[in-house]
Amino acid sequence: MSGTSGRLLDTAAVIGCPHGGRVTAATPPAGGVRVAGAAVATTAHNYVVTGCPHTVDRVPMPCVTVRWTAGSSGITVDGAPVLLDISAAQCFTAAFVPQGPPVVQGTQRKVTVR
């Protein structure tokens, strides 16, 4: 865990797919920990993409979901690892074709685990 550093993701974070779609929590955190009023995001929540304009050979292939893999920060909320802006993630089409990592544009406070 030594040296892990990143910014907490929460329901106020501005996240997009690599093509400009918007990423939001499909299952918003009900309880848990809040930072400045916004619930902290964890691996227990599902994330969807809306408005992705991606096409392949003029066939729409939009990103529709994001799968996050929490790092080894050791920080959990209600038993689920929290998501940081440095957490590994991948956007997928409805057919589960990988489309690339999401783009985190705005986050909350920085977390450092030593």
Buried (B, 14 or more C-beta within 10 A) or exposed (E): EEEBEBBBBBBBBEBBBBBEBBBBBEEEBEEBBEBEEBBBBBBBBEBBBEEBEBEEEEEEBBBBBBBBEBBEBEBBBEEBBBBBBBBEBBBBBEEEEEBBBBBBEEBBEEBEBE
